[in-house]
Amino acid sequence: MKKVKNMEYIYSVMVLQSAGKPVTEENVANIIKAAGLEPDVAKIKSIIASLQGVNIDEVIKNAAQMPMGVVAAAPAQDEHKKEKKEEKKEEEKAVSQEEAASGLSSLFGD
């Protein structure tokens, strides 16, 4: 059997929640097995323990309302800022080289 990645456990929890079934270690393991995968009991216990007291429906609802455009735009803005900073640094280097050249020429009396 193939090993299970972390997301398969989360998907199992979401399927159980959506079906109105209790989110238990046994039920999560059964879904993983039904998919032809080998469940990791320690990971299942960890996920179930971390979900104690969590309203899964509320978490899903809040995640669905998160504006994806804003999240996707953030890296683009960071790239734009980096480009501007790099341009400024290049301009500063160019100016400082020009200043250095003019300073040297004044020493030799142009």
Buried (B, 14 or more C-beta within 10 A) or exposed (E): EEEBEEEBBEBBBBBBBEEEEEBEBEBBBBBBEEBEBEBBEEBBEEBBEEBEEEEBEEEEEEEEEEEEEEEEEEEEEEEEEEEEEEEEEEEEEEEEEEEEEEEEEEEEEE
